[in-house]
Amino acid sequence: MAVKSVYISDPVIQNNRIEITEEEHRHLSVARAEPGETIEVFNGKGMVWSGSVVTVGKRVTTVAIENERTVAAPSVELILGQALIRSAAFELAVEKAVEIGVTRIIPFIATRSNVTTGRVDRWERIVVEAAKQSKHYHLPTIEPPVKFDRVLNMPAKSKIFLAERCGKPLQSCLKGSPVIYLVGPEGGWTDEEVKAATLAGFCPVSLGENILRSETAAIVGGALIQHELH
């Protein structure tokens, strides 16, 4: 059985114990954590504490710390620029992007975006849960939505936008980490956006002959970039 993970940004350790409260405690209760069970606490910055559950109360789970370790940051800095799309699809893209190792997510408003806002607090919670599930101990960041021209100005060694047509092979556009890759909205890029991205130094990449949904392209594109750079 997989060890349960708990995220606490700044854990307080007293007498070699950590008290887990609020939402993380509720998650442990729902998951039926029991005294004696091994769990781990991480702070999202690479520190991980492992220990065993001492008590599970109504409002607090207490863990006795047995060891700690430091996990190195990901070797590839992978930034997803994701156009705003319908809520459920966007949230799926965020969840799966974290699972495949995206380290930063920048939502942006494209010309054909059918929404222009989103709940950043909910996105952050999705990031945390995905990081816990996939054991990413450096918590990815997700930012408030920006305009398209802002995301074009983000610095990176490799700049890619996923194109439905006239795209190049991925390998030819990768120059190393950091990598930023842009995924358009459900209606696709406009000609003006393609031109602006190209002028900003972004390389068009094709994911094959099939037309993918925006959230699918975010997942497939990120996974392929990780494969090429590892």
N, C-alpha and C positions, 0 to 999 in steps of 0.2 A: 504494500500500500504506500502511495506517495506521501511524503512528509508534508503536512499542511504548512503554508507560508502565511506570515502576518506582516503587513507593512505598517511601520510606525516611523514617521520622518525623524523624530528626535526622541528615541526611547530613554526613559529614566530607569537606571539600574540601581537598586538599593538592596544591600545585603545579598547580592548576586541573584536578584530576582527582578522580573519585569511584570508589571501589572498591565494587562490588556483590557481596554475599556471600549465603550461606545460601539461603533460599527464593526470593528474587527472582532470584538468580543461576541457580538451577535452572530457574526459569520461562523465563529468557532462553535457557538451553541447549536446553530442550525446543522453544522457538520458533525455534531455529536462528539466533540473532543472530550477525552476522558483523562482522569488522573493517571499519570505514568506514561502517557503518550508523548512521543517526541515531536516537537514542532520547531520551526525556525522563525526568527524575527529579522527583517531586514529594513534598512533605513533609506533605500533607494539610491544610495551613494557608494555602494560596494561593501558595506559592513553587514555581516550576517552573524547572528547569535543563535546557537542551537541549544535546546534544553528540553526538559520534560515538564508536562503540566502537573502542577501541584494541586490546584483546586479550580473548579469551574462553578462560580457563583451566579447569582442573578444578574449582576452588573459587571463583574470582574472575573477574568481568567488570570491566574497567577502561574508564572513559568519560572522554574529554577534553571538558571543559565549554567551550562556545562562546558561550552567552548565558544570561541568566536573566531571569525576568519575574515580576511579581506579578499574580495573578488575583483580581479582586474577589469577595467572598463573595456567595452567591446572594441575589437581591433579595427572594425569598419564603422565609421560614422555615416549613418544612412538617414537622409532627411527626405521625408515624403511631403511634397506639396500637393495637397488633395483639394480639388475643387469641391465646393459645397454642393451636395446632392441631397435627395430626400433623406430624412432622418435615419430610418432603419438601415439604409444602404451605407450611409456615412459611418454609422456606428460599427457596422460589420467591418468596414475597411479599417477603421481605427483598431479594433480588437485584433484582427488578423495581422495587421502591420506590426503591432507590438510583438506578437508571437513569433514572427519571422525575423525580428531583430532590428526594426526601425528604431532609431534613437531620438528622433524629433519629428513632430508632425505639425505642419503649417497649413491650416485651412485657408482657402482663398476664394474670393468671389469672382467667378468667371462670367463672361457675357451671357452664357446660356445656363447658368446656375438657376435652378428653380426655387432655391431658398437663399437668403442672404444673412441669416443669423443662426445661432445654435447655442445650446447650453454647455458652456465650457466646463462647469462643475460636473455635469454628467459625463462628459468626455473624459475628464480626469479620473473619474471613478472607473470607467471602462479600462483606461490605461493601467490603473493599479491592479484590477482583477486579472487582466491579461498578463501582466508582468508576473504576478503571483503564480498563475497557472503554468507559465512557460519558464519560470525560474530565471527571469532577467532581473538581476539584483541592482542594476543601475537603471533607475526609473526613467523611461522616456518622457520627454516634455511634449505637451500639446498647447498650442497658443491660440489666442482669440483670432477670429477671421481677419484677414487683411485683403487689400485690393491686389489685383493681379500684378500690377507694376511693382508692388513691394516685393512679392515673392521672386520676381525676375532679378532683383538686385541682391539676392542672398549670395554670399560668397561660398564657393565650393570648388574643389579641384576638378570634379566631374559634374557636368550639368546636362541633364537629360530631360526631354519631354516625350511622353509616349504618344506616338502618332498613329492615326488610323491608316494613313497613306503616305507613301514616299519616305518611309522610315528606313534607317540604316540598321545593320546588325548591332546588337548591344556591345559586343566586344570592341568594336571600332570607336565607340564613344566613351569608354571607360579609361580614365587617366589616373585613377587611384582615389583614395579617400581624403576628404569627405566627398560624398556623392549626394546630390539633390536630384530627385526625379519628380516630375510633375505629371499629374493625372487629371485629365479634363472632366467636364461634367457629362451628364447622361446624353446631352444633345451634341457633344463633340466640341472641338475647338472651332473658333471662327478663323477666317483667313487672316484677319488683323492680329489675332493672338498668336498664330503660327509665325507670322512675320516678326512680331515683337520678341517672341522667345528666341528665334533664330538670331536676330540682331543682338540679343543679350548674351549670346554665346551658348545657348542650349542646343544640344544635338538631338534631332528627331530619331526615335527608336521605334521599330516595329516589333510587335509581339506575335507576328504571324498573320495568316490570311483571315482568320476569324475576327469578327468584331466582338470585343469583350465589353461587358458592363463596366462602368467606372470602378466599382468596388472590386470586381474581379481583376481588372488591370492593375490596381494598386497592390494586390496580393501577389499576383504572378510576377509583375515587374520587380518588386522588392526581393522576392525569393530568387529570381534569376541574377539580380545584381549581387546578392550575397553569395550565390554559388560561384560566380565569376571571380570574386575578390577573395575567396577563401581557398 
